[in-house]
Amino acid sequence: MPVAVVIDSTAYLPPELVQAHRLTVVPLTVVLNGAEGLEGVETQPADATLALSARRVSATTSRPAPEQFARTYRRLLDAGADGIV
C-alpha cells in the first residue's frame, strides 16, 4: 500500500467511493439526547438531521479526537502504508 488516504466522516462520501479508493474514514462523535455514538458506526448522519427537524432531542457533534487519528495512522503504517495523506 503506497499511500493511505484518511478522511473524517464529515466528508460524507458514499460507501462505494470509500471502498473503491480504499479510503480510511475516522468518525466524528454525535451526541443525541446525551447518548454518544460514532457517526457511520453507531449512528448515521440522517439520525441527527431527523432528530433536529423533529425538535425532540438535543444534538451535538465533536470532531474526532487526535488520538483516534494517531491510532488510525499507526494501524495503516503497521499494515504497510508508505505514507498518509
N, CA, C and O atoms as a GROMACS GRO file, in nm:
protein
  340
    1MET      N    1   0.087  -0.117   0.000
    1MET     CA    2   0.000   0.000   0.000
    1MET      C    3   0.092   0.123   0.000
    1MET      O    4   0.154   0.152   0.102
    2PRO      N    5   0.102   0.195  -0.111
    2PRO     CA    6   0.195   0.308  -0.114
    2PRO      C    7   0.156   0.424  -0.024
    2PRO      O    8   0.232   0.459   0.067
    3VAL      N    9   0.039   0.486  -0.046
    3VAL     CA   10  -0.004   0.599   0.036
    3VAL      C   11  -0.148   0.576   0.078
    3VAL      O   12  -0.233   0.546  -0.006
    4ALA      N   13  -0.175   0.589   0.206
    4ALA     CA   14  -0.311   0.575   0.259
    4ALA      C   15  -0.375   0.714   0.265
    4ALA      O   16  -0.309   0.812   0.299
    5VAL      N   17  -0.503   0.720   0.233
    5VAL     CA   18  -0.577   0.845   0.241
    5VAL      C   19  -0.677   0.833   0.356
    5VAL      O   20  -0.757   0.739   0.360
    6VAL      N   21  -0.670   0.928   0.449
    6VAL     CA   22  -0.757   0.928   0.568
    6VAL      C   23  -0.844   1.052   0.564
    6VAL      O   24  -0.796   1.163   0.542
    7ILE      N   25  -0.974   1.033   0.586
    7ILE     CA   26  -1.069   1.143   0.594
    7ILE      C   27  -1.150   1.128   0.722
    7ILE      O   28  -1.150   1.021   0.783
    8ASP      N   29  -1.218   1.234   0.763
    8ASP     CA   30  -1.313   1.212   0.871
    8ASP      C   31  -1.453   1.201   0.812
    8ASP      O   32  -1.473   1.230   0.694
    9SER      N   33  -1.547   1.160   0.892
    9SER     CA   34  -1.680   1.127   0.840
    9SER      C   35  -1.757   1.247   0.788
    9SER      O   36  -1.859   1.230   0.722
   10THR      N   37  -1.710   1.369   0.817
   10THR     CA   38  -1.782   1.486   0.765
   10THR      C   39  -1.762   1.503   0.615
   10THR      O   40  -1.824   1.592   0.556
   11ALA      N   41  -1.680   1.422   0.552
   11ALA     CA   42  -1.668   1.425   0.406
   11ALA      C   43  -1.795   1.368   0.342
   11ALA      O   44  -1.828   1.401   0.228
   12TYR      N   45  -1.867   1.283   0.416
   12TYR     CA   46  -1.993   1.224   0.370
   12TYR      C   47  -1.982   1.163   0.230
   12TYR      O   48  -2.069   1.182   0.145
   13LEU      N   49  -1.874   1.089   0.208
   13LEU     CA   50  -1.858   1.021   0.080
   13LEU      C   51  -1.940   0.893   0.077
   13LEU      O   52  -1.955   0.827   0.180
   14PRO      N   53  -1.993   0.857  -0.039
   14PRO     CA   54  -2.069   0.733  -0.048
   14PRO      C   55  -1.979   0.613  -0.017
   14PRO      O   56  -1.862   0.612  -0.055
   15PRO      N   57  -2.033   0.512   0.052
   15PRO     CA   58  -1.953   0.395   0.088
   15PRO      C   59  -1.884   0.329  -0.033
   15PRO      O   60  -1.773   0.278  -0.021
   16GLU      N   61  -1.951   0.332  -0.148
   16GLU     CA   62  -1.892   0.272  -0.268
   16GLU      C   63  -1.764   0.344  -0.308
   16GLU      O   64  -1.667   0.281  -0.351
   17LEU      N   65  -1.762   0.476  -0.294
   17LEU     CA   66  -1.644   0.555  -0.327
   17LEU      C   67  -1.532   0.529  -0.227
   17LEU      O   68  -1.415   0.516  -0.264
   18VAL      N   69  -1.569   0.522  -0.100
   18VAL     CA   70  -1.470   0.492   0.005
   18VAL      C   71  -1.404   0.358  -0.022
   18VAL      O   72  -1.281   0.346  -0.013
   19GLN      N   73  -1.483   0.257  -0.054
   19GLN     CA   74  -1.428   0.124  -0.081
   19GLN      C   75  -1.348   0.122  -0.208
   19GLN      O   76  -1.239   0.064  -0.212
   20ALA      N   77  -1.399   0.182  -0.314
   20ALA     CA   78  -1.331   0.179  -0.444
   20ALA      C   79  -1.192   0.242  -0.438
   20ALA      O   80  -1.100   0.197  -0.508
   21HIS      N   81  -1.177   0.344  -0.356
   21HIS     CA   82  -1.049   0.415  -0.348
   21HIS      C   83  -0.970   0.381  -0.221
   21HIS      O   84  -0.867   0.443  -0.192
   22ARG      N   85  -1.020   0.282  -0.149
   22ARG     CA   86  -0.953   0.234  -0.028
   22ARG      C   87  -0.922   0.347   0.070
   22ARG      O   88  -0.812   0.356   0.124
   23LEU      N   89  -1.022   0.432   0.092
   23LEU     CA   90  -1.008   0.542   0.187
   23LEU      C   91  -1.035   0.491   0.328
   23LEU      O   92  -1.108   0.393   0.347
   24THR      N   93  -0.975   0.556   0.425
   24THR     CA   94  -1.000   0.523   0.566
   24THR      C   95  -1.076   0.639   0.628
   24THR      O   96  -1.033   0.754   0.621
   25VAL      N   97  -1.190   0.608   0.690
   25VAL     CA   98  -1.276   0.711   0.749
   25VAL      C   99  -1.264   0.706   0.901
   25VAL      O  100  -1.283   0.601   0.963
   26VAL      N  101  -1.233   0.822   0.961
   26VAL     CA  102  -1.231   0.835   1.107
   26VAL      C  103  -1.361   0.907   1.144
   26VAL      O  104  -1.383   1.020   1.102
   27PRO      N  105  -1.449   0.842   1.222
   27PRO     CA  106  -1.581   0.901   1.250
   27PRO      C  107  -1.576   1.010   1.357
   27PRO      O  108  -1.498   1.003   1.452
   28LEU      N  109  -1.664   1.110   1.339
   28LEU     CA  110  -1.679   1.207   1.445
   28LEU      C  111  -1.779   1.153   1.546
   28LEU      O  112  -1.847   1.054   1.520
   29THR      N  113  -1.787   1.216   1.660
   29THR     CA  114  -1.878   1.174   1.765
   29THR      C  115  -2.006   1.257   1.757
   29THR      O  116  -2.002   1.379   1.746
   30VAL      N  117  -2.120   1.189   1.761
   30VAL     CA  118  -2.251   1.254   1.761
   30VAL      C  119  -2.317   1.222   1.895
   30VAL      O  120  -2.316   1.108   1.940
   31VAL      N  121  -2.373   1.324   1.958
   31VAL     CA  122  -2.443   1.306   2.085
   31VAL      C  123  -2.588   1.346   2.065
   31VAL      O  124  -2.618   1.462   2.037
   32LEU      N  125  -2.678   1.248   2.079
   32LEU     CA  126  -2.821   1.272   2.067
   32LEU      C  127  -2.886   1.244   2.201
   32LEU      O  128  -2.888   1.130   2.248
   33ASN      N  129  -2.939   1.348   2.263
   33ASN     CA  130  -3.002   1.335   2.395
   33ASN      C  131  -2.910   1.270   2.497
   33ASN      O  132  -2.954   1.188   2.579
   34GLY      N  133  -2.783   1.304   2.492
   34GLY     CA  134  -2.686   1.251   2.587
   34GLY      C  135  -2.627   1.117   2.551
   34GLY      O  136  -2.533   1.072   2.616
   35ALA      N  137  -2.680   1.051   2.447
   35ALA     CA  138  -2.625   0.922   2.404
   35ALA      C  139  -2.522   0.946   2.295
   35ALA      O  140  -2.553   1.001   2.189
   36GLU      N  141  -2.401   0.904   2.323
   36GLU     CA  142  -2.289   0.927   2.233
   36GLU      C  143  -2.270   0.811   2.136
   36GLU      O  144  -2.283   0.695   2.175
   37GLY      N  145  -2.240   0.842   2.011
   37GLY     CA  146  -2.214   0.738   1.913
   37GLY      C  147  -2.121   0.787   1.804
   37GLY      O  148  -2.112   0.908   1.780
   38LEU      N  149  -2.053   0.695   1.738
   38LEU     CA  150  -1.963   0.730   1.629
   38LEU      C  151  -2.043   0.736   1.499
   38LEU      O  152  -2.115   0.642   1.465
   39GLU      N  153  -2.028   0.846   1.426
   39GLU     CA  154  -2.102   0.864   1.302
   39GLU      C  155  -2.061   0.760   1.199
   39GLU      O  156  -1.943   0.738   1.173
   40GLY      N  157  -2.162   0.696   1.141
   40GLY     CA  158  -2.136   0.593   1.041
   40GLY      C  159  -2.113   0.455   1.101
   40GLY      O  160  -2.106   0.356   1.028
   41VAL      N  161  -2.099   0.449   1.233
   41VAL     CA  162  -2.077   0.322   1.302
   41VAL      C  163  -2.198   0.292   1.391
   41VAL      O  164  -2.268   0.193   1.372
   42GLU      N  165  -2.220   0.380   1.488
   42GLU     CA  166  -2.329   0.361   1.584
   42GLU      C  167  -2.448   0.453   1.556
   42GLU      O  168  -2.558   0.432   1.608
   43THR      N  169  -2.425   0.554   1.475
   43THR     CA  170  -2.530   0.648   1.435
   43THR      C  171  -2.505   0.688   1.291
   43THR      O  172  -2.391   0.687   1.244
   44GLN      N  173  -2.609   0.724   1.221
   44GLN     CA  174  -2.598   0.764   1.082
   44GLN      C  175  -2.622   0.915   1.070
   44GLN      O  176  -2.690   0.973   1.155
   45PRO      N  177  -2.567   0.979   0.967
   45PRO     CA  178  -2.586   1.124   0.953
   45PRO      C  179  -2.734   1.165   0.956
   45PRO      O  180  -2.767   1.270   1.011
   46ALA      N  181  -2.820   1.085   0.900
   46ALA     CA  182  -2.963   1.119   0.897
   46ALA      C  183  -3.025   1.120   1.037
   46ALA      O  184  -3.125   1.188   1.058
   47ASP      N  185  -2.968   1.046   1.131
   47ASP     CA  186  -3.023   1.042   1.267
   47ASP      C  187  -3.027   1.181   1.330
   47ASP      O  188  -3.129   1.219   1.387
   48ALA      N  189  -2.919   1.255   1.320
   48ALA     CA  190  -2.914   1.390   1.378
   48ALA      C  191  -3.007   1.484   1.302
   48ALA      O  192  -3.074   1.566   1.364
   49THR      N  193  -3.011   1.472   1.172
   49THR     CA  194  -3.099   1.557   1.091
   49THR      C  195  -3.245   1.537   1.129
   49THR      O  196  -3.319   1.633   1.148
   50LEU      N  197  -3.286   1.411   1.139
   50LEU     CA  198  -3.425   1.380   1.176
   50LEU      C  199  -3.457   1.428   1.317
   50LEU      O  200  -3.564   1.484   1.342
   51ALA      N  201  -3.364   1.406   1.409
   51ALA     CA  202  -3.387   1.447   1.548
   51ALA      C  203  -3.401   1.598   1.559
   51ALA      O  204  -3.488   1.648   1.629
   52LEU      N  205  -3.315   1.670   1.489
   52LEU     CA  206  -3.321   1.816   1.497
   52LEU      C  207  -3.445   1.871   1.428
   52LEU      O  208  -3.506   1.966   1.477
   53SER      N  209  -3.482   1.813   1.315
   53SER     CA  210  -3.600   1.863   1.245
   53SER      C  211  -3.728   1.834   1.324
   53SER      O  212  -3.825   1.910   1.315
   54ALA      N  213  -3.729   1.727   1.400
   54ALA     CA  214  -3.846   1.695   1.484
   54ALA      C  215  -3.843   1.771   1.616
   54ALA      O  216  -3.942   1.774   1.689
   55ARG      N  217  -3.730   1.834   1.646
   55ARG     CA  218  -3.712   1.912   1.770
   55ARG      C  219  -3.741   1.832   1.895
   55ARG      O  220  -3.791   1.884   1.995
   56ARG      N  221  -3.709   1.702   1.888
   56ARG     CA  222  -3.738   1.620   2.006
   56ARG      C  223  -3.615   1.587   2.088
   56ARG      O  224  -3.628   1.535   2.199
   57VAL      N  225  -3.498   1.614   2.037
   57VAL     CA  226  -3.377   1.584   2.112
   57VAL      C  227  -3.273   1.695   2.091
   57VAL      O  228  -3.280   1.773   1.996
   58SER      N  229  -3.179   1.698   2.182
   58SER     CA  230  -3.065   1.785   2.161
   58SER      C  231  -2.960   1.706   2.085
   58SER      O  232  -2.944   1.585   2.105
   59ALA      N  233  -2.889   1.774   1.998
   59ALA     CA  234  -2.787   1.706   1.917
   59ALA      C  235  -2.663   1.792   1.910
   59ALA      O  236  -2.670   1.912   1.884
   60THR      N  237  -2.549   1.729   1.933
   60THR     CA  238  -2.421   1.796   1.918
   60THR      C  239  -2.325   1.700   1.848
   60THR      O  240  -2.348   1.580   1.844
   61THR      N  241  -2.219   1.757   1.795
   61THR     CA  242  -2.114   1.675   1.734
   61THR      C  243  -1.980   1.720   1.788
   61THR      O  244  -1.965   1.830   1.840
   62SER      N  245  -1.884   1.632   1.774
   62SER     CA  246  -1.748   1.663   1.818
   62SER      C  247  -1.652   1.601   1.718
   62SER      O  248  -1.669   1.486   1.676
   63ARG      N  249  -1.551   1.675   1.681
   63ARG     CA  250  -1.452   1.624   1.586
   63ARG      C  251  -1.384   1.500   1.644
   63ARG      O  252  -1.384   1.481   1.766
   64PRO      N  253  -1.328   1.417   1.560
   64PRO     CA  254  -1.254   1.302   1.612
   64PRO      C  255  -1.137   1.351   1.698
   64PRO      O  256  -1.072   1.450   1.665
   65ALA      N  257  -1.112   1.282   1.805
   65ALA     CA  258  -1.000   1.317   1.892
   65ALA      C  259  -0.868   1.291   1.820
   65ALA      O  260  -0.859   1.198   1.740
   66PRO      N  261  -0.766   1.371   1.846
   66PRO     CA  262  -0.636   1.347   1.783
   66PRO      C  263  -0.586   1.204   1.804
   66PRO      O  264  -0.518   1.149   1.717
   67GLU      N  265  -0.618   1.144   1.919
   67GLU     CA  266  -0.575   1.006   1.945
   67GLU      C  267  -0.637   0.908   1.846
   67GLU      O  268  -0.575   0.808   1.810
   68GLN      N  269  -0.761   0.937   1.801
   68GLN     CA  270  -0.825   0.850   1.702
   68GLN      C  271  -0.746   0.852   1.571
   68GLN      O  272  -0.726   0.749   1.507
   69PHE      N  273  -0.702   0.971   1.532
   69PHE     CA  274  -0.621   0.981   1.410
   69PHE      C  275  -0.486   0.912   1.430
   69PHE      O  276  -0.439   0.841   1.341
   70ALA      N  277  -0.425   0.932   1.545
   70ALA     CA  278  -0.295   0.870   1.571
   70ALA      C  279  -0.305   0.717   1.566
   70ALA      O  280  -0.218   0.652   1.508
   71ARG      N  281  -0.409   0.660   1.625
   71ARG     CA  282  -0.428   0.514   1.620
   71ARG      C  283  -0.450   0.467   1.477
   71ARG      O  284  -0.397   0.364   1.435
   72THR      N  285  -0.529   0.543   1.402
   72THR     CA  286  -0.556   0.507   1.263
   72THR      C  287  -0.427   0.513   1.181
   72THR      O  288  -0.400   0.423   1.102
   73TYR      N  289  -0.349   0.618   1.197
   73TYR     CA  290  -0.223   0.631   1.124
   73TYR      C  291  -0.129   0.516   1.158
   73TYR      O  292  -0.067   0.458   1.069
   74ARG      N  293  -0.119   0.484   1.286
   74ARG     CA  294  -0.029   0.376   1.328
   74ARG      C  295  -0.073   0.243   1.267
   74ARG      O  296   0.011   0.166   1.220
   75ARG      N  297  -0.203   0.217   1.268
   75ARG     CA  298  -0.255   0.092   1.210
   75ARG      C  299  -0.221   0.084   1.060
   75ARG      O  300  -0.180  -0.021   1.012
   76LEU      N  301  -0.240   0.195   0.990
   76LEU     CA  302  -0.211   0.196   0.846
   76LEU      C  303  -0.062   0.179   0.818
   76LEU      O  304  -0.024   0.106   0.727
   77LEU      N  305   0.022   0.245   0.896
   77LEU     CA  306   0.166   0.230   0.879
   77LEU      C  307   0.210   0.087   0.911
   77LEU      O  308   0.292   0.030   0.840
   78ASP      N  309   0.155   0.030   1.018
   78ASP     CA  310   0.186  -0.109   1.053
   78ASP      C  311   0.141  -0.206   0.945
   78ASP      O  312   0.200  -0.313   0.928
   79ALA      N  313   0.034  -0.168   0.871
   79ALA     CA  314  -0.017  -0.254   0.764
   79ALA      C  315   0.061  -0.237   0.634
   79ALA      O  316   0.033  -0.305   0.535
   80GLY      N  317   0.159  -0.145   0.633
   80GLY     CA  318   0.245  -0.132   0.517
   80GLY      C  319   0.235  -0.005   0.438
   80GLY      O  320   0.298   0.008   0.333
   81ALA      N  321   0.157   0.092   0.484
   81ALA     CA  322   0.148   0.219   0.412
   81ALA      C  323   0.283   0.290   0.415
   81ALA      O  324   0.348   0.295   0.519
   82ASP      N  325   0.323   0.345   0.302
   82ASP     CA  326   0.448   0.420   0.295
   82ASP      C  327   0.429   0.565   0.341
   82ASP      O  328   0.525   0.630   0.382
   83GLY      N  329   0.308   0.613   0.334
   83GLY     CA  330   0.276   0.749   0.375
   83GLY      C  331   0.127   0.760   0.396
   83GLY      O  332   0.051   0.670   0.362
   84ILE      N  333   0.087   0.876   0.454
   84ILE     CA  334  -0.054   0.901   0.483
   84ILE      C  335  -0.087   1.045   0.444
   84ILE      O  336  -0.013   1.138   0.476
   85VAL      N  337  -0.199   1.060   0.375
   85VAL     CA  338  -0.250   1.194   0.340
   85VAL      C  339  -0.383   1.209   0.408
   85VAL      O  340  -0.447   1.314   0.394
   0.00000   0.00000   0.00000
